[in-house]
Amino acid sequence: MKVQVVENVLRANDELAAINRGDFERAGVFVVDLIGAPGSGKTALIEATLKAMPDVRFGVIAGDLATQRDADRMAKFTNHVVQINTGKTCHLEASHVRQAMAGLSLDAIDLLFIENVGNLICPVGFDLGQHCKVGVFNVCGGDDKAAKHPYIVRESSAIVLTQVDLMPHVNFRQQVFLDDVKTLNPSAPVFALSPITGTGLESWLKWLETARAGVRRGEGRKL
Amino acid sequence: MKVQVVENVLRANDELAAINRGDFERAGVFVVDLIGAPGSGKTALIEATLKAMPDVRFGVIAGDLATQRDADRMAKFTNHVVQINTGKTCHLEASHVRQAMAGLSLDAIDLLFIENVGNLICPVGFDLGQHCKVGVFNVCGGDDKAAKHPYIVRESSAIVLTQVDLMPHVNFRQQVFLDDVKTLNPSAPVFALSPITGTGLESWLKWLETARAGVRRGEGRKL
């Protein structure tokens, strides 16, 4: 019985996600679902990206259990921000995104970041209508986190490793992390960067631009 | 229908948790459920605690989606370690703990750490049979995380803030974090510490010892 109910919920979610994706594509919006642990640096990554690409019209849907602190941070860089508070729900679903879309002018947006609830596990299984999922890991979280969280690594089109500026202060063996990612998802590029110092940001921005252009041209509709 | 199923699952979990707790108490085992984000420093905290209290007979149940890296780390300090791999399940349930208990000699253990799956959200709602939950936050995760994760703060008997050795390298306003904790849970002590340098560890050990003694004497059966 439990399985049946869960399956129904997932099917309804996937159907709504497909509707979301159709709307995004008609409006020419490229959508990235950022998934990472609390404090992995998702918001800092978005801030740095928005700042570095002033010609791109960004939108952000920020998911959190509580507070609108992330939306307040991002509102400095774009007017197209919606905060979703999920209460006790540990992930965003297509219905949350649908709700947020009502507060966004899709025609005024080129690239939409969905900052998922801080959680490396539960958000992985839910299609939101995005074109790609990007897994965000951080140096201070330790070099074992890709191996410990295989599902997000496998589902990601790219992996971002943040906080490389803190590398001198912690015991993080970057090769261990990179090897684990490669084993789980050989085709995913890894962008090791610091949103604070700007180190490594360029490759991430270039990947984002190329991925966006591909979707605009109708290649790899879902990366 | 969905709610009914979830309620049944939770009721079954609570019943099994009560049985676990009864067994722990008969054997005189004090049980702490550590809940924190991936990379918040739960394993490092347990390692430092085991090392600092050589007279206490520790046991550890380590929960992760995948790998037995945590159990391997802890096995250096105690023989009473069981790793639980949950697959895609985002939290431990009483049944996982029950299963792990079969591999532990409770009579040879004074204090059992249950290191929950790295996740600040889902583990909060599940009673495992522990005497207290301790929320683990980390400096590199940012000073907004208590406010963003109110449920774990409210349910915790104590809060640990790790990585204080990294405070000089990141923008973490400790007072903001402390104020948020105080608003949500005025009675929970906060232990700001570094398992790496040992800073602040003493107060945490003392609290742990006092809490354990209280339960041994039958005070505050569930903190």
Interface residues (C-beta under 8 A of the other chain):
Chain A: M1 K2 V5 V9 A37 P38 G39 S40 D64 L65 A66 T67 R69 K88 C90 V117 G118 N119 L120 I121 C122 G125 N138 C140 G141 G142 D144 K145 A147 K148 H149 P150 Y151 Q163 L166 H169 V170
Chain B: M1 K2 V5 V9 A37 P38 G39 S40 D64 L65 A66 T67 R69 K88 C90 V117 G118 N119 L120 I121 C122 G125 N138 C140 G141 G142 D144 K145 A147 K148 H149 P150 Y151 Q163 L166 H169 V170
